[in-house]
Amino acid sequence: MHRILYGGYILLSGLLLLAIVAFNWFKDIINESTFLGYHTLVVRKGLKIGFILFLASEVMLFLGFF
């Protein structure tokens, strides 16, 4: 991999770290919404709008390729 001796290990460790961070982030979101009750109506609406905007941007990205 471009003469980097341990490039594959660096890639795998980065992907593993990314997976750990994403798992913990989703775990925190679920705990906050179900057990702690921090997600008010406004927060839930913002999360929903943010997710819809993310999906719309992904659709526009893929439509831009075709």
TORKOL-4160 file (C-alpha; in steps of 0.2 Angstrom, whole numbers, padded with zeros to 4 digits, m for minus):
66
<pt num="1" X="0000" Y="0000" Z="0000"/>
<pt num="2" X="0011" Y="0014" Z="m0006"/>
<pt num="3" X="0026" Y="0007" Z="0003"/>
<pt num="4" X="0019" Y="0009" Z="0020"/>
<pt num="5" X="0024" Y="m0006" Z="0030"/>
<pt num="6" X="0009" Y="m0008" Z="0041"/>
<pt num="7" X="m0004" Y="0001" Z="0030"/>
<pt num="8" X="m0017" Y="m0012" Z="0031"/>
<pt num="9" X="m0016" Y="m0013" Z="0050"/>
<pt num="10" X="m0018" Y="0006" Z="0051"/>
<pt num="11" X="m0033" Y="0005" Z="0040"/>
<pt num="12" X="m0041" Y="m0009" Z="0050"/>
<pt num="13" X="m0037" Y="0000" Z="0067"/>
<pt num="14" X="m0045" Y="0016" Z="0060"/>
<pt num="15" X="m0061" Y="0007" Z="0054"/>
<pt num="16" X="m0062" Y="m0002" Z="0071"/>
<pt num="17" X="m0061" Y="0015" Z="0080"/>
<pt num="18" X="m0074" Y="0022" Z="0069"/>
<pt num="19" X="m0086" Y="0007" Z="0072"/>
<pt num="20" X="m0083" Y="0009" Z="0091"/>
<pt num="21" X="m0087" Y="0028" Z="0091"/>
<pt num="22" X="m0102" Y="0025" Z="0080"/>
<pt num="23" X="m0109" Y="0011" Z="0091"/>
<pt num="24" X="m0106" Y="0022" Z="0107"/>
<pt num="25" X="m0114" Y="0037" Z="0099"/>
<pt num="26" X="m0130" Y="0027" Z="0094"/>
<pt num="27" X="m0130" Y="0019" Z="0112"/>
<pt num="28" X="m0130" Y="0036" Z="0120"/>
<pt num="29" X="m0144" Y="0043" Z="0108"/>
<pt num="30" X="m0155" Y="0028" Z="0113"/>
<pt num="31" X="m0151" Y="0029" Z="0131"/>
<pt num="32" X="m0155" Y="0048" Z="0131"/>
<pt num="33" X="m0171" Y="0045" Z="0122"/>
<pt num="34" X="m0178" Y="0030" Z="0131"/>
<pt num="35" X="m0171" Y="0030" Z="0149"/>
<pt num="36" X="m0167" Y="0048" Z="0153"/>
<pt num="37" X="m0181" Y="0056" Z="0143"/>
<pt num="38" X="m0170" Y="0070" Z="0137"/>
<pt num="39" X="m0178" Y="0070" Z="0119"/>
<pt num="40" X="m0192" Y="0083" Z="0120"/>
<pt num="41" X="m0204" Y="0085" Z="0105"/>
<pt num="42" X="m0192" Y="0099" Z="0098"/>
<pt num="43" X="m0177" Y="0088" Z="0099"/>
<pt num="44" X="m0186" Y="0073" Z="0091"/>
<pt num="45" X="m0192" Y="0085" Z="0077"/>
<pt num="46" X="m0175" Y="0091" Z="0074"/>
<pt num="47" X="m0168" Y="0074" Z="0073"/>
<pt num="48" X="m0181" Y="0069" Z="0061"/>
<pt num="49" X="m0178" Y="0084" Z="0050"/>
<pt num="50" X="m0160" Y="0081" Z="0050"/>
<pt num="51" X="m0161" Y="0063" Z="0045"/>
<pt num="52" X="m0173" Y="0068" Z="0031"/>
<pt num="53" X="m0161" Y="0081" Z="0025"/>
<pt num="54" X="m0147" Y="0069" Z="0025"/>
<pt num="55" X="m0157" Y="0057" Z="0015"/>
<pt num="56" X="m0162" Y="0070" Z="0002"/>
<pt num="57" X="m0143" Y="0075" Z="0001"/>
<pt num="58" X="m0139" Y="0057" Z="m0003"/>
<pt num="59" X="m0152" Y="0056" Z="m0016"/>
<pt num="60" X="m0146" Y="0072" Z="m0024"/>
<pt num="61" X="m0128" Y="0066" Z="m0024"/>
<pt num="62" X="m0132" Y="0049" Z="m0033"/>
<pt num="63" X="m0144" Y="0058" Z="m0045"/>
<pt num="64" X="m0129" Y="0070" Z="m0049"/>
<pt num="65" X="m0119" Y="0055" Z="m0054"/>
<pt num="66" X="m0132" Y="0049" Z="m0067"/>
